[in-house]
Amino acid sequence: MDLPVIDLSPYLELSVNSSGSPANVENQLDPQMKDLCSEVSRILRETGALLVKDPRCSTADNDRFLDMMEKYFEKPNEFKLLQERPHLHYQVGVTPEGLEVPRSLVDEEMQQQLKAMPEEHQPATPAGPDPKWRFMWRVGPRPSSTCFKELNSDPVIPEGFPEWKETMDSWGCKMISAVEAVAEMAAIGFELPRDAFTSLMYQGPHLLAPTGSDLRRYGQEGNVFAGYHYDLNFLTIHGKSRFPGLNIWLRNGQKVEVKVPVGCLLIQTGKQLEWLTAGDCLAGMHEVVVSNRTIEAITLAQQQNRSLWRVSSTLFAQIASDAVLKPLGRFADSSIAGKYPPICAGEFVEKELAVINLKGKKEEH
Ligand SMILES: [Fe+2]
């Protein structure tokens, strides 16, 4: 099954023509545009994922970013560990491989759900923590005063990469713009005000968080780079990776291998969106596993003498730390709204990070 691709261009043109005023855009929505927005929210609800085309995010931009990150991940471990910031919960700088624990290994409720799945849709069983590196880079402005300072700390720049800041910031900002457009369209589709989500994203701790997986060491079929999990943020966006391997689970439980067409971006629903819609749109479950298609891409890369690091250009778009997560608008009346009590987004993130092992155990007590 191939996921449909939504072209954001008509919506973006509408925003430009209405001088960015939310009220103007809402008034100008013709039935066709409203249908497109409904389509966005429907796909997010049913699949937890959405493929989009955004003319502002080019293949050349994605390539420039992937080239730089391949060069970085190929550096020796001693070099990369200079960018490690454990005392900041790894929310900036590098996270070494073997640290992030897939939720399915520690969450008993999730383990029960997995056992109940038909075999062909069950996720791969990780042997332990994820064997992937990750680099966290903050994108966009942060609030001048916040109750969650530690999540909003200074960026880390590796030595010998003069292009680092510009490459990270420009690709990060472009992907955030794409997320914002989707967030507006989804809000309209969910019958919420157009800025229902984007107003909460304002000055959020958005993170560009590319992962690096060493296919030379771990490129055997069936190896799990990211065990079955959901993302704790609002929406996640990725540029196309040079090596396939992402599987997602549709709401109906079906497992689907994602094929991102050239020039497209992939968006996934996170737990904060689930909270804001009282579970009308669930956080999308996913995993990254070496498949036969990954092996084909590895063989081709070897023939062409290209890097064998699988880089994902992942950006976690977040709700602002000081904003309150709670079911919005009509979702507040949902029969299961009580499952999603009001909580500061920053506190929610800290709790989730503690579960997946990224927050120092000592600080919890
Ligand atoms: Fe993820």
Residues whose N, C-alpha, C, O or C-beta is under 5 A from the ligand:
A	BS01	LIG	D231
